[in-house]
Amino acid sequence: MQAIQKKYKGKTDPESRQAMTQETMALYKETGTNPFASCLPILLQAPIFFALFRVLNQHVRGADPIGPLTREPGAAGRRLQVFGLAPCRPRSWVTAAPPR
């Protein structure tokens, strides 16, 4: 791949771009690589990350709880102690009430 990129470095004419694309696709076919295979993991993870963001964002804003994350487990997490020590201090941006 790097050899192909080096070969066509600085060439911007349509013929060179077409030739580079054809060589790249031939390399993919030769090695059995699918250039779109890297998209599948993010497509599977995206809904989970969006849902997690929404739940945590609603919790921080103090809005109606979504799912199992209500005020009680959130408060319990702030009182958590490990070996008698609080593992983290609440940050003002997390505990502060949203502006109204």
Secondary structure by P-SEA (a helix, b strand, c coil): caaaaaaacccccaaaaaaaaaaaaaaaaaacccccccaaaaaaaaaaaaaaaaaaaaaaacccccccccaaaaaaaaaccccccccccccccccccccc
